[in-house]
Amino acid sequence: MSSSRSRGSLGTSQYSERREFDSLFRDFNEMSHFAVRGITFATEAATDLEEAEEQEELNQLDVIVRDYIDLENKLGFQRTALNNLKIRFDAGHKFDLVENYETQLDDALNKYETKSENEKYFQNENYIEFRQKIWDVNHPDETMPPLDKEADDEIVMGKQKESLYCPITTLLLEEPVTSNVCKHTFSKDAIMQLIRRNMNSVPCPMTGCDKYIMEHNLQPNKRIERKVEQYKAHSEDLMDDVEYTNIE
C-alpha cells in the first residue's frame, strides 16, 4: 500500500514539474513575441524618420532594435537550455535543475558576447529588414549594399544567389521563415509540419546541414517574402508581354 502511494506521489510530482516547464515555455514565448513586436514597430517608424531626415532619432532607433535582437537571442538561449533539461527530465535522469540550467545559459551567453557586430546583427534577418526599409526610402530601385563593410566577395555572391524556393516543397516560398541556428529558409507550413511530426525538433531539411531546428528557432523573413513577391510580379509581367505578342 505504501509503495503504491509512493508511486502515486512521484507521478504527481513529475506532472507538477512538467506543468512548470510548460508554463515557463509560455512565458518565454510571450516575451519573444514582445521583442518581435518591438522590432516590427521600430521598422515601421524608421521609414517615417528617414523621410523626415531625423538622423539622430534614427540612430537611437537603431540601438533599440539591436537591444531587442539581443533580448530575443537571450530568450532563445533560455528556451534551449530549458528544453534540454526537459528532455533529460522526461527521460528520468536525476540532476540539479537550477545548476544545469545556469551552466548551459552562462555558456550560451558568454559565446554570444564574444560574437562580432556582423554576427550579432548584420546577419540577423530582422535587422536586415530594418535597414532595408530605411534604404528603400531614398533608393527604391537600388540594391542595398552589404551591412558588413568588410564583407568579402564570396559572402556578397552568396546573398545574390539566395534561393526563393523552399527545399521541402521545391515550390516558391510561402510565408518564409528562417532558422536562427543555420540561416536556412523554408515555407512556414512545410517546416512546421515536419517539426510537429518529430516531437518539436527536426534535423534541418537542407542537404549537408547537421543542425536541429525547433519552432522557436524560426523567424519570419520579410526580406525574402518581399523578393518572392517581386519575382512573382516580374513573372506575371513577362507572361503579359508574351500574351500581348501572341495577340499581335
N, C-alpha and C positions, 0 to 999 in steps of 0.2 A: 504493500500500500504506500509506504513512504517513498519507495523507488518510483512509483507511478506519479506521486505528487512532485517528486524532484524533476522528472522529465517534463511534466506539465509546466512547472515553474521555469525551466530552462527554455521551453518553447515560447512562453510568454515574454521572457527577457529578449530572446532573439527577435521576436516580432516587434517589440517595442523599439529595439535598436534599428531595425530595418526602417521603421516609420520615421525615426530621427534622420536617417540617411536621406530618405525621400524628401523630408521637409527641408533639409539643407540644400539639396539639389534645386528645389523650387526657389529657395531664397537666392541662390547664385544665378539662376536663370532670370529672375526678376531684375536683379542688379545689372546683369549683362544687357538686358533689353533697355534698361535706363541709359546705359552707356551708348548703345547704338542709336537710341532716340536723340541723345545729345549731339552725336556726330552728325546725324541727319539734319537736325535743326541748324547746327553751325554751318553745314554745307550750303543750305538754302540761304542763310543770312549772308554768306560770303559773297554771293553774286551781287547782292544789293550794295555791299560795301565797296566792291570793286568798281561798280558803275559810278558810285559817288566819289571814287578816288580817295577813300578813307584808309590810307595805308597803315596808320598806327593801330586802328581798330582791327584791321585785317591781321596784323602781326599778333595782336592779343588773341584773336580767334584761332590762329594757328597753334598757339601754345595750349589753348583749351582743348582743341582737337587731339593734340598729342597726349594730353593728360587723360582724355577719355580712352585713347588707344592703350595707354599704359594700364588703366583700370581694367579694360576688357581683357587684356592679356593676363593680368594678375588673377582675375576671376577664373580665367581658363585654367591656370595652374592649380588653383584651389579645387576646381571641379575634377581635374585629372587626378590629383592626389586623393581626393575623396572617393572617386570611382575605383582607384586601385585598392584602397582599403576595403571598400565594399565587396569587391571580388574576392579578396582574401578572407573576409569575414563570412561571406556566403559559403566559401569552401571549407569552413570550420576551423581555420587557423586561429591560434591564440596569440595575441600580441597587444602591445600598448598602443591604443588608437591615437592618442594625443601625440606621443613621442614620434611615431611613424609619420603621422600627418605633418608635423612641424619639420621633420627632417626632409621629407620629399618637397615640401613647399619652399624651404630655405634653399635647397639645391636649385630648384627651378628659378627662383627669384635672383639668385646670385649669377646664374648663367645669363639671365635676361639683362641684368645690369651691365654685363661686360659686352653686350652687343653694340654695334655701331649705330649711328643715326640712320644709315642706309638700311640696316637690317630691321631696326625697330619701326621705322616709319615709311621710308621710300619704297619698300616692298609690300606695304600694307594696303590692301585694296580700298579701304575706307579713306585713307589719307590720299591715295592717288586720285580717287573720285573728288575729294575736297579740292585738291589743287587743279584738277581738270576743269571743274566748274568755274573756278576763278580765271583760268587761262582762256576758256571759251568766250568770256565776256568781250574781250578785245581781239581775240584771234579765232573766230568761229570756223574758219576754213583752213587752219594750220594745225599740224601735228604738234602736240605739246612735247618739248624736249625732255630727256630723262631727268628725273628729280635729282639723281645722284650725278653731280658734275664730273665725278671721276669714273663713271661707268664706262667700261671698255666696249669695243665694237661688238664683241660676242654677245654681251648682255643686251645691247640695243637690238641686234638682229633677232635675238630670242623673243623680244617683245613684239617685233614686227611679224613674226611667224606664229603668233598666238592663235590657236585653233578656235573656231567658233562652233565646233561640233562636239557633242557630248560623247566621250569614249565608251559610255554604256549603251546608249541608244543608237549611236552613229548618226543622229539627226542634229539639226541646228539646236543649239542650247535653248532651253526654255526655263525662265526664272533661274539663271545661272547662279550657282553658289560655289565658293572656292574654299578649299581646306586650308586652314592656317598652319597645318603641320607639314604639308608638302606642296602647297600652292597649285594643286591641280583643280580644274573646274569641271562641274557636272551640271546636268539638268536637275533641279531640286527634287522633283518627284522620283526620278530614277535612283538617285543616290540614297534618298530616304527609304525607299522600299528595300534596298539592299541592307541598310543599317538595321531596320526593324526586323528583317528576317534573320539577322545574325546577332541578336541579343545586344543591340546598341553599339557594336564595334565591328568594323569590317575592314579587311585589307584594301588598300587603295586599288581601285579597278584599273588604274593606269599601268600598262606593261612596264616592268622594271622597277616599280616603286614598292618599297618594303614598309611603308608607313601604315599605321592603322588609323581609321577615321571614325570619330564619334559625332553624334548630332551637334554637340556644342562646338565642334571644330569648324563647322560650316558657316560661312559668312556670305550674305548676298553680294553679288558682284555687279554693281550698277554700270561700271565702265564696260564690261563685256556685254552686258544686256543692251547698252546703247550701240555698241558695234554690231550686234546681231540685227538690231532694228535698222541700222544704216545699210547693212548688207541686203536685207530683205527689200528695202525701198529701192536700192540700186538695181536689184534683180528684177523688180517689177517694172522699173523704167526701161530696162533692156527689152523685156517682153513686150511692152507697149510699142517700142520702136520697131520691133520685128513685125508685130501685127499691122502697124501702120504701113510698113514697107510692103507687106503682102497685099494689102488692100489696093495700094497703088499698082 
